[in-house]
């Protein structure tokens, strides 16, 4: 498929939605941008995460009153 776009942001998001079932052949800049995003995602998911803090009663009331 060949596309002509002013910016690749939406195309990158669309392509990432296909996961490993899509491969960008050209341009090299788009291929490299997707590679950087995939590497960053891998680093982010590899790091252990702290569980979210539980909201206290006072914070629940404040959130509910809006």
Kinemage of the C-alpha trace (Angstrom):
@kinemage 1
@onewidth
@group {chain A} dominant
@subgroup {mainchain}
@vectorlist {calphas} color= white
{ca unk a 1} P 0.000 0.000 0.000
{ca unk a 2} L 1.270 3.475 -0.770
{ca unk a 3} L 0.053 6.494 1.170
{ca unk a 4} L 0.836 10.180 0.854
{ca unk a 5} L 0.350 12.006 4.145
{ca unk a 6} L 1.488 15.300 5.640
{ca unk a 7} L 2.238 13.693 9.022
{ca unk a 8} L 2.696 10.041 9.962
{ca unk a 9} L 1.195 10.204 13.469
{ca unk a 10} L -2.174 8.671 12.552
{ca unk a 11} L -0.541 6.179 10.185
{ca unk a 12} L 1.829 5.050 12.956
{ca unk a 13} L -1.091 4.560 15.354
{ca unk a 14} L -3.000 2.618 12.726
{ca unk a 15} L -0.008 0.417 11.936
{ca unk a 16} L 0.711 -0.266 15.609
{ca unk a 17} L -2.841 -1.568 15.876
{ca unk a 18} L -1.857 -4.451 13.611
{ca unk a 19} L 0.952 -5.473 15.971
{ca unk a 20} L 3.311 -8.006 14.433
{ca unk a 21} L 0.984 -8.594 11.480
{ca unk a 22} L 2.218 -5.471 9.661
{ca unk a 23} L 5.660 -4.513 8.398
{ca unk a 24} L 6.743 -1.141 7.080
{ca unk a 25} L 9.159 -1.518 4.192
{ca unk a 26} L 9.621 2.154 3.364
{ca unk a 27} L 10.228 4.910 4.125
{ca unk a 28} L 13.052 4.066 6.489
{ca unk a 29} L 12.142 7.018 8.721
{ca unk a 30} L 8.681 5.546 9.387
{ca unk a 31} L 10.135 2.093 9.994
{ca unk a 32} L 12.639 3.573 12.479
{ca unk a 33} L 9.940 5.640 14.231
{ca unk a 34} L 7.845 2.510 14.754
{ca unk a 35} L 10.914 0.660 15.999
{ca unk a 36} L 11.584 3.392 18.593
{ca unk a 37} L 7.965 3.325 19.748
{ca unk a 38} L 7.970 -0.462 20.051
{ca unk a 39} L 11.241 -0.386 22.018
{ca unk a 40} L 9.877 2.252 24.399
{ca unk a 41} L 6.668 0.282 24.884
{ca unk a 42} L 8.717 -2.829 25.641
{ca unk a 43} L 10.782 -0.943 28.248
{ca unk a 44} L 7.658 0.534 29.808
{ca unk a 45} L 5.901 -2.823 30.076
{ca unk a 46} L 9.004 -4.595 31.419
{ca unk a 47} L 9.296 -2.292 34.441
{ca unk a 48} L 7.425 -3.440 37.549
{ca unk a 49} L 4.516 -1.187 38.489
{ca unk a 50} L 3.252 -0.197 41.883
{ca unk a 51} L -0.415 -0.971 42.492
{ca unk a 52} L -2.616 2.138 42.453
{ca unk a 53} L -3.199 3.798 45.799
{ca unk a 54} L -6.599 3.216 47.331
{ca unk a 55} L -8.756 6.271 47.757
{ca unk a 56} L -9.705 7.107 51.332
{ca unk a 57} L -13.288 7.955 52.346
{ca unk a 58} L -12.555 11.687 52.364
{ca unk a 59} L -11.276 11.561 48.777
{ca unk a 60} L -14.245 9.454 47.625
{ca unk a 61} L -16.687 12.024 49.044
{ca unk a 62} L -14.798 14.894 47.403
{ca unk a 63} L -14.736 13.079 44.046
{ca unk a 64} L -18.450 12.275 44.267
{ca unk a 65} L -19.408 15.872 45.030
{ca unk a 66} L -17.550 16.895 41.991
